[in-house]
Amino acid sequence: MREFEKNIRKVEPYVPGEQPQQKVIKLNTNENPYPPAPGVRAALASMDTDRLRLYPDPSSEILVRELAEFYKVAPSQVFVGVGSDDVLSMCFLTFFNSEKPIFFPDVTYSFYKVWADLYRIPYECQALDGDFRIVKEDYYKENGGVIFPNPNAPTALYEELVVVEDIISHNRDVIVIVDEAYIDFAGRSALELIDKYDNLIVVQTFSKARSMAGMRIGYAIGNPALIKYLNDAKYSFNSYTMNQTALICGAEAVKDKAYFEERIRKIIETREWAKGELRKLGFSFTDSRANFIFATHPEYDAGELFEAMKKEGIYVRFWGSRRIEQYMRITVGTREEMEAMFAFLRKYMKKAEK
């Protein structure tokens, strides 16, 4: 090792899902299979490109205002960033500065470990139970902060609000972050608890229900003091995180509530139908409340099945990690995309029987 390498911050990076450039059936990164709200397209078509020579509004007021109105909170309770990953990273940097370890599940969004390592935050993974459920009592111990997704990823399981509140109520002396990337496909949000718990931060995204993964918009909602801390940290090194296009298009996406709700309904409908088709083929899976299904088959190796599907141009997600080595995560696509996947699976299984 050369001398200067001793002072380089080294981190094992997060590995994102593949983004193939050729045309495939892409069911591996939980993107929404439908286009954004029509207002987004109209905003792009009418955008004054001359404004791109100017810095964007550092306060992101146009987007913050729309989100505040949509969720019936004050603008001072909303923080926005470049995707929920940016928002979560800022939360780790801002709120997790104790010498005590932060807690999160052992099977969960793998970026949590990356941020903890990057910012030198000690952490302990709390094991999910045999059904991949959070054991709330494991979060009663002394810690430096808590974060968990609801629904969890990649398990797709949703914890009822009473469980979420129980964890928050047992951790009043630290910040609790509930990562709700998939909440729109699930149930009641922890946003209902924002005014009751001043140590709660709820993080959501435009990448799933709002069909804007490519635009990179995420946001956090909490009490004004916590949001101010987040903005102070952001302004300390980058005042202009949100670009002009994202601010305008994001605001337009929030305005169209009817389109938003209809696309959610359609995805949930396809998800429930897909569960039935998987069951017919002998798959088992958790009770998905997200826009993906976490599935396994007792007779087929998940890694081999993943490779066979990929060869056919059908991309799903596979990790091969401890405890989930025989599971694949299948994003809910359009009905046509899902039917094509099932047609291949039936063909594959019939061939394997011979």
Disulfide bonds with the S-S distance in Angstrom:
none
